[in-house]
Amino acid sequence: MFGRKVKVKLDKALVEKLKKIAEVAGYASVEEFITHALEKELAKFDDAKDEEEIKKRLKGLGYIS
């Protein structure tokens, strides 16, 4: 979707959990699963009008307090 790739460091224990879930769910790779999960979460903010609305949604989703 975006083309360019970057590396992100994740805790090994988290990556192992992600690998198991990705395999069970039928994803070709853990990277594919992570990309899908992040795109799904980011879609919740696609129609946000401004920073305040983004903050409100993040609070509602429990990401910030």
N, C-alpha and C positions, 0 to 999 in steps of 0.2 A: 504494500500500500504506500509506504513512504519512501522506499528505495534505499536510502543510506542507512547503514547499520552502525551502532555504537556498542561498546561493551559496558555491562553493568555488573558490579560485584554483588553477589548474594551469599548469604550464609550457606555452608555446605548442607546442613541439616534441612534447610528450607528447599534447596534444590533437589534433594533426594525425595522429599514429599511431593514436589511438583512433578518429578519424573514419574512417580507411581500414578499420580492422578492423570497425567497426560497419557500414559500408556493405557490405563483403564478406559479413558474417554475416547481413545482411538486417534489421538493426534499423532502426526508423523514425528514430532520432536517436542521436547520441553520448550524450546524457543517458540514453536508455533502455538503451543498452549498459552504461554505467558503473553505473547502478542495478542491473542484473541481475548484473553481475560482483561488486559489493559485497555484494548480498544472498546470493549463492552462497558467498562467503567467510565472511560473518557466520554463516551456517547451521552452519558447523563448530563454533561455540561455543554453540549453542542449549542443549545439555544439560550444559554445564559447571556444576559444583556450586559452585565458589568461585574466588576470584582466583588461587590457586595453580594450579588446574587450567587456567585460561585462560593463565597464564604458561607452563606446561608445553607446552600446545598451540602457543602462539606460537613457542616455541623449536623445537619439532618441525617447524613449517612454515617455519622460517628467518626469521621476522619480527624476532626478538630473539635476542641471544646470552647 
